Amino acid sequence: MKPVGPVGPVGRDEGPAFSSPVLAGRRVGWVPPLVLLIVIAVLDWNTTGEFRIISWIVLVPGIAAALCRVAGTVVFAVLSLGTYVFVDGAWPHQDQTGLPDFILVGLGGLLAVLACMVRLRGERRMLHMRDVVETTRRTVLRPLPPGWGGLDHAAVYLAADAFARVGGDFYDIQPGPHGTRVLIGDVQGKGLDAVEAAAALLSTFRESAYHEPSLATVAERLEVRMLRHVRYRAALGRSEGDRFATAVLIGFPEERRATAAGLVARAEAEAEVEVEVVNFGHEPSLIVSADGVRSLPPGDGLPLGLSELTPGDGGLPSVVRVPLAAAETLLLVTDGVTEARNADGTFFPLRERVADAVAVDPRVADPRRLVAFVRDGTLRHSGGRLADDTTVFAVRRADPAPGTSRP
């Protein structure tokens, strides 16, 4: 599962990967300045002395500085100067442009080389920053192996800022001795502060979801972690008011090995299980199958970080048990999907669109197809303009491994 494509390392000596246009695997950044050099020389050679354009050759190293590396820019600067001397010297003395334009071409080539060096340095710095952002993204939204935790899964993350690549949305799957737990959420706000809060919640989820036998305890630890994070930021003087996060926490029951005496019981359990759901004020998730679409119960608690607004434990949502068949897929989204608007200001009708798609093609209920369908539908509905970070996450119990059969 790859929310966004990976960024490969870029060597310092090789220069940025996108410093020169590439065609069919070959760098072609040298073609435009070479064509311009030839065109200027040929036109000047075939015009009269009253219309000299050889001094325009100063544009050649400038074009090379924008498309080539330093060595290529130096080559074109020297080549432009040599071409100028040759072509200008071929004319009678009264028609030569002379020393002033020679100095202009030479100075232009020198400035082009310096500009190329500055451009490449800026590109290297930008690629380094992009690698840092990619590392941060992989820390928050770590890649999930296929079949992780006994679940088929697919996800896509679309940042509202096309250059940020990471925001306040988060999701994860954590298998453990007490079953597999799934989390998706959305931190209020944007920017690095939201990323910091999301990373804090995910680190707590990955530990507590593995060790704690009760899903209610996992939910409580997430709430405490959010409160601690807010207090920590307030102690640093970086408080921005009450920061909170909506989230959905789902627990799949532990996979028990079948014995000779328990094959029938396991077969009945595999047909339908009860998953545990804790909703911290998040968008109600959908259960999608070939038979249609239904919604999980809405959350009865406050978002993470706001439990102190209610006395006692009233701010913590309760654990709800929901039956889930083996062929049913859980569709979890953030408000970037449900609050996507079209030109008329109409919200994206997620449930209606998914229900119509499943009625036409039941295969849409597959996690990968479902995620792709919701992503494309959201982008079409909003015209590609996302007002908020958008996450689409789908999970379903995995089929038995090839070569095995259910009882």
Salt bridges, closest charged atoms under 4 A:
ASP44 OD2 - ARG52 NH2 2.95
ASP88 OD1 - ARG52 NH2 3.25
GLU123 OE2 - ARG119 NH1 3.03
GLU134 OE2 - ARG137 NH2 2.68
GLU134 OE2 - ARG138 NE 3.21
GLU134 OE1 - ARG165 NH2 2.92
ASP172 OD1 - ARG142 NE 3.05
ASP172 OD2 - ARG206 NE 2.49
ASP193 OD1 - ARG233 NH2 3.28
GLU196 OE1 - ARG233 NH1 3.18
GLU196 OE1 - ARG238 NH2 3.19
GLU207 OE1 - HIS211 NE2 3.73
GLU212 OE2 - ARG221 NE 2.87
GLU240 OE2 - ARG233 NH2 3.96
GLU240 OE1 - ARG243 NH2 2.80
GLU255 OE2 - ARG266 NH2 3.49
GLU270 OE2 - ARG266 NE 2.83
GLU270 OE1 - ARG406 NH1 3.02
GLU276 OE2 - ARG321 NH2 2.91
GLU308 OE2 - ARG231 NH2 2.21
GLU328 OE1 - ARG294 NH2 2.96
ASP361 OD1 - ARG363 NE 3.16
ASP366 OD1 - ARG396 NH2 3.26
ASP376 OD1 - ARG375 NE 2.96
